Amino acid sequence: MTEDHHDTVVVSDGGGSGTGMIIGIIIAVLVVLALIWYFGFANNPGNGNGNGNGGDNPPSLPALTTAP
């Protein structure tokens, strides 16, 4: 009788199809866009003067009085 010796070869392609990397890039882009919107375009309490005109208030003048 003869004995057959077969070597088993396992081939690995080094991971998946890159789906995780693509999802990670998309999430990173969304986070960057959200930060830009929040810090650049959101109506933060520190921006403006609270009356809706963007902070451009005309200077207030004292009331005019007449001398006695």
mmCIF file as gemmi writes it, N, C-alpha and C atoms, coordinates in Angstrom:
data_model
loop_
_atom_site.group_PDB
_atom_site.id
_atom_site.type_symbol
_atom_site.label_atom_id
_atom_site.label_alt_id
_atom_site.label_comp_id
_atom_site.label_asym_id
_atom_site.label_entity_id
_atom_site.label_seq_id
_atom_site.pdbx_PDB_ins_code
_atom_site.Cartn_x
_atom_site.Cartn_y
_atom_site.Cartn_z
_atom_site.occupancy
_atom_site.B_iso_or_equiv
_atom_site.pdbx_formal_charge
_atom_site.auth_seq_id
_atom_site.auth_asym_id
_atom_site.pdbx_PDB_model_num
ATOM 1 N N . MET Axp A 1 ? 0.818 -1.164 0 1 0 ? 1 A 1
ATOM 2 C CA . MET Axp A 1 ? 0 0 0 1 0 ? 1 A 1
ATOM 3 C C . MET Axp A 1 ? 0.876 1.246 0 1 0 ? 1 A 1
ATOM 4 N N . THR Axp A 2 ? 0.336 2.223 -0.684 1 0 ? 2 A 1
ATOM 5 C CA . THR Axp A 2 ? 1.05 3.498 -0.707 1 0 ? 2 A 1
ATOM 6 C C . THR Axp A 2 ? 0.257 4.507 0.109 1 0 ? 2 A 1
ATOM 7 N N . GLU Axp A 3 ? 0.974 5.341 0.728 1 0 ? 3 A 1
ATOM 8 C CA . GLU Axp A 3 ? 0.333 6.387 1.516 1 0 ? 3 A 1
ATOM 9 C C . GLU Axp A 3 ? 0.413 7.704 0.75 1 0 ? 3 A 1
ATOM 10 N N . ASP Axp A 4 ? -0.716 8.379 0.648 1 0 ? 4 A 1
ATOM 11 C CA . ASP Axp A 4 ? -0.735 9.674 -0.004 1 0 ? 4 A 1
ATOM 12 C C . ASP Axp A 4 ? -0.536 10.76 1.051 1 0 ? 4 A 1
ATOM 13 N N . HIS Axp A 5 ? 0.454 11.597 0.83 1 0 ? 5 A 1
ATOM 14 C CA . HIS Axp A 5 ? 0.714 12.727 1.728 1 0 ? 5 A 1
ATOM 15 C C . HIS Axp A 5 ? 0.295 13.997 1.009 1 0 ? 5 A 1
ATOM 16 N N . HIS Axp A 6 ? -0.633 14.696 1.6 1 0 ? 6 A 1
ATOM 17 C CA . HIS Axp A 6 ? -1.105 15.95 1.02 1 0 ? 6 A 1
ATOM 18 C C . HIS Axp A 6 ? -0.823 17.073 2.018 1 0 ? 6 A 1
ATOM 19 N N . ASP Axp A 7 ? -0.256 18.121 1.496 1 0 ? 7 A 1
ATOM 20 C CA . ASP Axp A 7 ? -0.017 19.299 2.327 1 0 ? 7 A 1
ATOM 21 C C . ASP Axp A 7 ? -1.227 20.226 2.209 1 0 ? 7 A 1
ATOM 22 N N . THR Axp A 8 ? -1.658 20.711 3.34 1 0 ? 8 A 1
ATOM 23 C CA . THR Axp A 8 ? -2.776 21.643 3.351 1 0 ? 8 A 1
ATOM 24 C C . THR Axp A 8 ? -2.225 23.062 3.346 1 0 ? 8 A 1
ATOM 25 N N . VAL Axp A 9 ? -2.674 23.845 2.397 1 0 ? 9 A 1
ATOM 26 C CA . VAL Axp A 9 ? -2.209 25.224 2.265 1 0 ? 9 A 1
ATOM 27 C C . VAL Axp A 9 ? -3.398 26.147 2.516 1 0 ? 9 A 1
ATOM 28 N N . VAL Axp A 10 ? -3.227 27.043 3.475 1 0 ? 10 A 1
ATOM 29 C CA . VAL Axp A 10 ? -4.26 28.021 3.782 1 0 ? 10 A 1
ATOM 30 C C . VAL Axp A 10 ? -3.781 29.373 3.261 1 0 ? 10 A 1
ATOM 31 N N . VAL Axp A 11 ? -4.58 29.959 2.402 1 0 ? 11 A 1
ATOM 32 C CA . VAL Axp A 11 ? -4.215 31.248 1.819 1 0 ? 11 A 1
ATOM 33 C C . VAL Axp A 11 ? -5.074 32.325 2.458 1 0 ? 11 A 1
ATOM 34 N N . SER Axp A 12 ? -4.429 33.339 2.984 1 0 ? 12 A 1
ATOM 35 C CA . SER Axp A 12 ? -5.137 34.458 3.599 1 0 ? 12 A 1
ATOM 36 C C . SER Axp A 12 ? -4.874 35.699 2.774 1 0 ? 12 A 1
ATOM 37 N N . ASP Axp A 13 ? -5.946 36.46 2.515 1 0 ? 13 A 1
ATOM 38 C CA . ASP Axp A 13 ? -5.768 37.657 1.706 1 0 ? 13 A 1
ATOM 39 C C . ASP Axp A 13 ? -5.501 38.89 2.565 1 0 ? 13 A 1
ATOM 40 N N . GLY Axp A 14 ? -5.3 38.739 3.838 1 0 ? 14 A 1
ATOM 41 C CA . GLY Axp A 14 ? -4.907 39.853 4.684 1 0 ? 14 A 1
ATOM 42 C C . GLY Axp A 14 ? -6.052 40.656 5.268 1 0 ? 14 A 1
ATOM 43 N N . GLY Axp A 15 ? -7.242 40.171 5.24 1 0 ? 15 A 1
ATOM 44 C CA . GLY Axp A 15 ? -8.346 40.897 5.853 1 0 ? 15 A 1
ATOM 45 C C . GLY Axp A 15 ? -9.583 40.866 4.992 1 0 ? 15 A 1
ATOM 46 N N . GLY Axp A 16 ? -10.494 41.77 5.328 1 0 ? 16 A 1
ATOM 47 C CA . GLY Axp A 16 ? -11.752 41.837 4.61 1 0 ? 16 A 1
ATOM 48 C C . GLY Axp A 16 ? -11.618 42.63 3.326 1 0 ? 16 A 1
ATOM 49 N N . SER Axp A 17 ? -12.726 43.141 2.876 1 0 ? 17 A 1
ATOM 50 C CA . SER Axp A 17 ? -12.733 43.871 1.613 1 0 ? 17 A 1
ATOM 51 C C . SER Axp A 17 ? -12.522 45.363 1.802 1 0 ? 17 A 1
ATOM 52 N N . GLY Axp A 18 ? -12.158 45.796 2.985 1 0 ? 18 A 1
ATOM 53 C CA . GLY Axp A 18 ? -11.933 47.207 3.25 1 0 ? 18 A 1
ATOM 54 C C . GLY Axp A 18 ? -13.183 47.96 3.648 1 0 ? 18 A 1
ATOM 55 N N . THR Axp A 19 ? -14.246 47.249 3.948 1 0 ? 19 A 1
ATOM 56 C CA . THR Axp A 19 ? -15.496 47.908 4.328 1 0 ? 19 A 1
ATOM 57 C C . THR Axp A 19 ? -15.328 48.705 5.612 1 0 ? 19 A 1
ATOM 58 N N . GLY Axp A 20 ? -14.593 48.173 6.544 1 0 ? 20 A 1
ATOM 59 C CA . GLY Axp A 20 ? -14.372 48.884 7.803 1 0 ? 20 A 1
ATOM 60 C C . GLY Axp A 20 ? -13.624 50.185 7.594 1 0 ? 20 A 1
ATOM 61 N N . MET Axp A 21 ? -12.671 50.173 6.705 1 0 ? 21 A 1
ATOM 62 C CA . MET Axp A 21 ? -11.91 51.384 6.423 1 0 ? 21 A 1
ATOM 63 C C . MET Axp A 21 ? -12.794 52.444 5.759 1 0 ? 21 A 1
ATOM 64 N N . ILE Axp A 22 ? -13.651 52.026 4.851 1 0 ? 22 A 1
ATOM 65 C CA . ILE Axp A 22 ? -14.548 52.956 4.162 1 0 ? 22 A 1
ATOM 66 C C . ILE Axp A 22 ? -15.528 53.57 5.161 1 0 ? 22 A 1
ATOM 67 N N . ILE Axp A 23 ? -16.091 52.751 6.036 1 0 ? 23 A 1
ATOM 68 C CA . ILE Axp A 23 ? -17.019 53.265 7.052 1 0 ? 23 A 1
ATOM 69 C C . ILE Axp A 23 ? -16.296 54.214 8.002 1 0 ? 23 A 1
ATOM 70 N N . GLY Axp A 24 ? -15.074 53.897 8.372 1 0 ? 24 A 1
ATOM 71 C CA . GLY Axp A 24 ? -14.292 54.762 9.242 1 0 ? 24 A 1
ATOM 72 C C . GLY Axp A 24 ? -14.018 56.118 8.612 1 0 ? 24 A 1
ATOM 73 N N . ILE Axp A 25 ? -13.713 56.127 7.326 1 0 ? 25 A 1
ATOM 74 C CA . ILE Axp A 25 ? -13.458 57.393 6.627 1 0 ? 25 A 1
ATOM 75 C C . ILE Axp A 25 ? -14.732 58.226 6.565 1 0 ? 25 A 1
ATOM 76 N N . ILE Axp A 26 ? -15.863 57.577 6.278 1 0 ? 26 A 1
ATOM 77 C CA . ILE Axp A 26 ? -17.137 58.302 6.211 1 0 ? 26 A 1
ATOM 78 C C . ILE Axp A 26 ? -17.471 58.909 7.568 1 0 ? 26 A 1
ATOM 79 N N . ILE Axp A 27 ? -17.291 58.159 8.638 1 0 ? 27 A 1
ATOM 80 C CA . ILE Axp A 27 ? -17.577 58.672 9.975 1 0 ? 27 A 1
ATOM 81 C C . ILE Axp A 27 ? -16.641 59.827 10.315 1 0 ? 27 A 1
ATOM 82 N N . ALA Axp A 28 ? -15.363 59.715 9.955 1 0 ? 28 A 1
ATOM 83 C CA . ALA Axp A 28 ? -14.417 60.795 10.233 1 0 ? 28 A 1
ATOM 84 C C . ALA Axp A 28 ? -14.8 62.073 9.494 1 0 ? 28 A 1
ATOM 85 N N . VAL Axp A 29 ? -15.233 61.955 8.252 1 0 ? 29 A 1
ATOM 86 C CA . VAL Axp A 29 ? -15.65 63.124 7.473 1 0 ? 29 A 1
ATOM 87 C C . VAL Axp A 29 ? -16.89 63.753 8.11 1 0 ? 29 A 1
ATOM 88 N N . LEU Axp A 30 ? -17.841 62.929 8.536 1 0 ? 30 A 1
ATOM 89 C CA . LEU Axp A 30 ? -19.044 63.465 9.177 1 0 ? 30 A 1
ATOM 90 C C . LEU Axp A 30 ? -18.721 64.188 10.48 1 0 ? 30 A 1
ATOM 91 N N . VAL Axp A 31 ? -17.792 63.65 11.246 1 0 ? 31 A 1
ATOM 92 C CA . VAL Axp A 31 ? -17.409 64.296 12.507 1 0 ? 31 A 1
ATOM 93 C C . VAL Axp A 31 ? -16.744 65.648 12.224 1 0 ? 31 A 1
ATOM 94 N N . VAL Axp A 32 ? -15.873 65.693 11.224 1 0 ? 32 A 1
ATOM 95 C CA . VAL Axp A 32 ? -15.215 66.962 10.883 1 0 ? 32 A 1
ATOM 96 C C . VAL Axp A 32 ? -16.247 67.99 10.415 1 0 ? 32 A 1
ATOM 97 N N . LEU Axp A 33 ? -17.198 67.571 9.578 1 0 ? 33 A 1
ATOM 98 C CA . LEU Axp A 33 ? -18.237 68.498 9.123 1 0 ? 33 A 1
ATOM 99 C C . LEU Axp A 33 ? -19.098 68.989 10.277 1 0 ? 33 A 1
ATOM 100 N N . ALA Axp A 34 ? -19.422 68.104 11.217 1 0 ? 34 A 1
ATOM 101 C CA . ALA Axp A 34 ? -20.219 68.502 12.377 1 0 ? 34 A 1
ATOM 102 C C . ALA Axp A 34 ? -19.459 69.511 13.241 1 0 ? 34 A 1
ATOM 103 N N . LEU Axp A 35 ? -18.162 69.319 13.417 1 0 ? 35 A 1
ATOM 104 C CA . LEU Axp A 35 ? -17.372 70.266 14.204 1 0 ? 35 A 1
ATOM 105 C C . LEU Axp A 35 ? -17.268 71.621 13.507 1 0 ? 35 A 1
ATOM 106 N N . ILE Axp A 36 ? -17.09 71.608 12.2 1 0 ? 36 A 1
ATOM 107 C CA . ILE Axp A 36 ? -17.035 72.869 11.455 1 0 ? 36 A 1
ATOM 108 C C . ILE Axp A 36 ? -18.363 73.605 11.581 1 0 ? 36 A 1
ATOM 109 N N . TRP Axp A 37 ? -19.469 72.883 11.456 1 0 ? 37 A 1
ATOM 110 C CA . TRP Axp A 37 ? -20.781 73.524 11.592 1 0 ? 37 A 1
ATOM 111 C C . TRP Axp A 37 ? -20.978 74.072 12.993 1 0 ? 37 A 1
ATOM 112 N N . TYR Axp A 38 ? -20.628 73.276 14 1 0 ? 38 A 1
ATOM 113 C CA . TYR Axp A 38 ? -20.878 73.68 15.377 1 0 ? 38 A 1
ATOM 114 C C . TYR Axp A 38 ? -20.068 74.915 15.754 1 0 ? 38 A 1
ATOM 115 N N . PHE Axp A 39 ? -18.782 74.91 15.421 1 0 ? 39 A 1
ATOM 116 C CA . PHE Axp A 39 ? -17.93 76.011 15.827 1 0 ? 39 A 1
ATOM 117 C C . PHE Axp A 39 ? -17.951 77.177 14.848 1 0 ? 39 A 1
ATOM 118 N N . GLY Axp A 40 ? -18.374 76.959 13.631 1 0 ? 40 A 1
ATOM 119 C CA . GLY Axp A 40 ? -18.321 78.018 12.65 1 0 ? 40 A 1
ATOM 120 C C . GLY Axp A 40 ? -19.647 78.648 12.309 1 0 ? 40 A 1
ATOM 121 N N . PHE Axp A 41 ? -20.715 77.856 12.276 1 0 ? 41 A 1
ATOM 122 C CA . PHE Axp A 41 ? -21.975 78.362 11.759 1 0 ? 41 A 1
ATOM 123 C C . PHE Axp A 41 ? -23.123 78.331 12.758 1 0 ? 41 A 1
ATOM 124 N N . ALA Axp A 42 ? -22.958 77.651 13.857 1 0 ? 42 A 1
ATOM 125 C CA . ALA Axp A 42 ? -24.05 77.547 14.83 1 0 ? 42 A 1
ATOM 126 C C . ALA Axp A 42 ? -24.234 78.882 15.536 1 0 ? 42 A 1
ATOM 127 N N . ASN Axp A 43 ? -25.448 79.128 15.996 1 0 ? 43 A 1
ATOM 128 C CA . ASN Axp A 43 ? -25.742 80.357 16.725 1 0 ? 43 A 1
ATOM 129 C C . ASN Axp A 43 ? -25.357 80.154 18.177 1 0 ? 43 A 1
ATOM 130 N N . ASN Axp A 44 ? -24.086 80.357 18.468 1 0 ? 44 A 1
ATOM 131 C CA . ASN Axp A 44 ? -23.58 80.174 19.824 1 0 ? 44 A 1
ATOM 132 C C . ASN Axp A 44 ? -23.991 81.362 20.689 1 0 ? 44 A 1
ATOM 133 N N . PRO Axp A 45 ? -24.177 81.17 21.986 1 0 ? 45 A 1
ATOM 134 C CA . PRO Axp A 45 ? -24.556 82.274 22.859 1 0 ? 45 A 1
ATOM 135 C C . PRO Axp A 45 ? -23.52 83.396 22.886 1 0 ? 45 A 1
ATOM 136 N N . GLY Axp A 46 ? -22.271 83.098 22.618 1 0 ? 46 A 1
ATOM 137 C CA . GLY Axp A 46 ? -21.239 84.124 22.642 1 0 ? 46 A 1
ATOM 138 C C . GLY Axp A 46 ? -21.21 84.97 21.386 1 0 ? 46 A 1
ATOM 139 N N . ASN Axp A 47 ? -21.899 84.575 20.341 1 0 ? 47 A 1
ATOM 140 C CA . ASN Axp A 47 ? -21.894 85.335 19.097 1 0 ? 47 A 1
ATOM 141 C C . ASN Axp A 47 ? -23.088 86.271 19.059 1 0 ? 47 A 1
ATOM 142 N N . GLY Axp A 48 ? -22.872 87.472 18.576 1 0 ? 48 A 1
ATOM 143 C CA . GLY Axp A 48 ? -23.968 88.413 18.429 1 0 ? 48 A 1
ATOM 144 C C . GLY Axp A 48 ? -24.333 89.036 19.759 1 0 ? 48 A 1
ATOM 145 N N . ASN Axp A 49 ? -25.427 89.762 19.751 1 0 ? 49 A 1
ATOM 146 C CA . ASN Axp A 49 ? -25.857 90.443 20.963 1 0 ? 49 A 1
ATOM 147 C C . ASN Axp A 49 ? -27.194 89.941 21.475 1 0 ? 49 A 1
ATOM 148 N N . GLY Axp A 50 ? -27.747 88.949 20.839 1 0 ? 50 A 1
ATOM 149 C CA . GLY Axp A 50 ? -28.98 88.36 21.319 1 0 ? 50 A 1
ATOM 150 C C . GLY Axp A 50 ? -30.238 88.98 20.768 1 0 ? 50 A 1
ATOM 151 N N . ASN Axp A 51 ? -30.132 90.048 19.959 1 0 ? 51 A 1
ATOM 152 C CA . ASN Axp A 51 ? -31.349 90.64 19.429 1 0 ? 51 A 1
ATOM 153 C C . ASN Axp A 51 ? -31.539 90.321 17.952 1 0 ? 51 A 1
ATOM 154 N N . GLY Axp A 52 ? -30.692 89.48 17.399 1 0 ? 52 A 1
ATOM 155 C CA . GLY Axp A 52 ? -30.898 88.997 16.047 1 0 ? 52 A 1
ATOM 156 C C . GLY Axp A 52 ? -30.292 89.85 14.954 1 0 ? 52 A 1
ATOM 157 N N . ASN Axp A 53 ? -29.589 90.921 15.288 1 0 ? 53 A 1
ATOM 158 C CA . ASN Axp A 53 ? -29.023 91.732 14.225 1 0 ? 53 A 1
ATOM 159 C C . ASN Axp A 53 ? -27.521 91.544 14.07 1 0 ? 53 A 1
ATOM 160 N N . GLY Axp A 54 ? -26.973 90.486 14.625 1 0 ? 54 A 1
ATOM 161 C CA . GLY Axp A 54 ? -25.57 90.164 14.415 1 0 ? 54 A 1
ATOM 162 C C . GLY Axp A 54 ? -24.59 90.953 15.255 1 0 ? 54 A 1
ATOM 163 N N . GLY Axp A 55 ? -25.048 91.668 16.222 1 0 ? 55 A 1
ATOM 164 C CA . GLY Axp A 55 ? -24.141 92.357 17.117 1 0 ? 55 A 1
ATOM 165 C C . GLY Axp A 55 ? -23.879 93.807 16.753 1 0 ? 55 A 1
ATOM 166 N N . ASP Axp A 56 ? -24.506 94.337 15.728 1 0 ? 56 A 1
ATOM 167 C CA . ASP Axp A 56 ? -24.274 95.714 15.33 1 0 ? 56 A 1
ATOM 168 C C . ASP Axp A 56 ? -25.325 96.616 15.962 1 0 ? 56 A 1
ATOM 169 N N . ASN Axp A 57 ? -25.091 97.02 17.175 1 0 ? 57 A 1
ATOM 170 C CA . ASN Axp A 57 ? -26.006 97.918 17.861 1 0 ? 57 A 1
ATOM 171 C C . ASN Axp A 57 ? -25.549 99.355 17.63 1 0 ? 57 A 1
ATOM 172 N N . PRO Axp A 58 ? -26.467 100.241 17.322 1 0 ? 58 A 1
ATOM 173 C CA . PRO Axp A 58 ? -26.062 101.647 17.242 1 0 ? 58 A 1
ATOM 174 C C . PRO Axp A 58 ? -25.74 102.144 18.639 1 0 ? 58 A 1
ATOM 175 N N . PRO Axp A 59 ? -24.812 103.058 18.742 1 0 ? 59 A 1
ATOM 176 C CA . PRO Axp A 59 ? -24.48 103.549 20.095 1 0 ? 59 A 1
ATOM 177 C C . PRO Axp A 59 ? -25.658 104.302 20.687 1 0 ? 59 A 1
ATOM 178 N N . SER Axp A 60 ? -25.856 104.112 21.959 1 0 ? 60 A 1
ATOM 179 C CA . SER Axp A 60 ? -26.96 104.806 22.618 1 0 ? 60 A 1
ATOM 180 C C . SER Axp A 60 ? -26.497 106.202 23.026 1 0 ? 60 A 1
ATOM 181 N N . LEU Axp A 61 ? -27.283 107.177 22.728 1 0 ? 61 A 1
ATOM 182 C CA . LEU Axp A 61 ? -26.955 108.569 23.063 1 0 ? 61 A 1
ATOM 183 C C . LEU Axp A 61 ? -27.702 108.971 24.323 1 0 ? 61 A 1
ATOM 184 N N . PRO Axp A 62 ? -27.056 109.804 25.115 1 0 ? 62 A 1
ATOM 185 C CA . PRO Axp A 62 ? -27.768 110.263 26.328 1 0 ? 62 A 1
ATOM 186 C C . PRO Axp A 62 ? -28.955 111.142 25.925 1 0 ? 62 A 1
ATOM 187 N N . ALA Axp A 63 ? -29.931 111.177 26.774 1 0 ? 63 A 1
ATOM 188 C CA . ALA Axp A 63 ? -31.118 112.003 26.505 1 0 ? 63 A 1
ATOM 189 C C . ALA Axp A 63 ? -30.752 113.474 26.525 1 0 ? 63 A 1
ATOM 190 N N . LEU Axp A 64 ? -31.322 114.207 25.585 1 0 ? 64 A 1
ATOM 191 C CA . LEU Axp A 64 ? -31.063 115.642 25.527 1 0 ? 64 A 1
ATOM 192 C C . LEU Axp A 64 ? -31.865 116.371 26.596 1 0 ? 64 A 1
ATOM 193 N N . THR Axp A 65 ? -31.204 117.253 27.28 1 0 ? 65 A 1
ATOM 194 C CA . THR Axp A 65 ? -31.889 118.042 28.29 1 0 ? 65 A 1
ATOM 195 C C . THR Axp A 65 ? -31.674 119.519 27.968 1 0 ? 65 A 1
ATOM 196 N N . THR Axp A 66 ? -32.579 120.318 28.39 1 0 ? 66 A 1
ATOM 197 C CA . THR Axp A 66 ? -32.433 121.759 28.202 1 0 ? 66 A 1
ATOM 198 C C . THR Axp A 66 ? -31.981 122.384 29.504 1 0 ? 66 A 1
ATOM 199 N N . ALA Axp A 67 ? -31.17 123.389 29.39 1 0 ? 67 A 1
ATOM 200 C CA . ALA Axp A 67 ? -30.661 124.065 30.589 1 0 ? 67 A 1
ATOM 201 C C . ALA Axp A 67 ? -31.747 124.979 31.154 1 0 ? 67 A 1
ATOM 202 N N . PRO Axp A 68 ? -31.87 125.075 32.497 1 0 ? 68 A 1
ATOM 203 C CA . PRO Axp A 68 ? -32.886 125.95 33.091 1 0 ? 68 A 1
ATOM 204 C C . PRO Axp A 68 ? -32.59 127.421 32.917 1 0 ? 68 A 1
